[in-house]
Amino acid sequence: MIANAVQRGSSVYLYDETGQDLPVSIFTRGGKLVGFTASTVSIQNDNIILN
């Protein structure tokens, strides 16, 4: 379960409810983190939002 998502540069790092890194990070290719839920992350790239 995703409890937090943080963008650092062109990567988004995911954390669980205890603050531990989840074993995945997302390369945004110039996009921007716009939101997340417990199971999805939304990245905006130009005018498109990817989940």
C-alpha positions in Angstrom: 0.0 0.0 0.0 1.3 3.5 -0.9 1.2 5.8 2.0 3.4 8.6 0.5 4.9 9.5 -2.9 7.7 12.1 -3.2 9.2 13.5 -6.4 12.9 14.1 -6.5 14.0 15.4 -9.8 12.8 13.1 -12.5 12.0 10.2 -10.1 9.1 9.4 -7.8 9.8 7.4 -4.7 7.0 5.4 -2.9 6.8 4.7 0.8 4.6 2.5 2.9 2.7 3.5 6.1 5.8 2.9 8.2 7.9 5.2 6.1 9.9 2.4 4.5 10.8 2.6 0.8 8.6 0.4 -1.4 10.7 -1.7 -3.9 9.8 0.6 -6.8 10.5 4.1 -8.1 9.1 5.8 -11.1 11.0 7.7 -13.8 8.8 10.6 -14.9 10.5 11.6 -18.2 10.0 15.2 -17.4 6.5 14.8 -15.9 5.2 15.9 -12.6 3.7 14.0 -9.7 0.1 15.2 -9.3 -1.3 12.7 -6.9 -1.5 9.2 -5.5 -3.8 6.7 -3.8 -3.1 3.6 -1.8 -2.6 1.7 -5.1 -1.9 4.2 -7.9 0.3 7.1 -8.8 -0.6 9.9 -11.2 2.0 11.7 -13.3 1.2 14.6 -15.6 3.3 14.8 -18.8 2.3 17.8 -20.9 -1.5 17.7 -21.0 -1.8 14.0 -20.2 -2.2 12.4 -16.8 -0.9 8.8 -16.6 -1.9 6.4 -13.8 
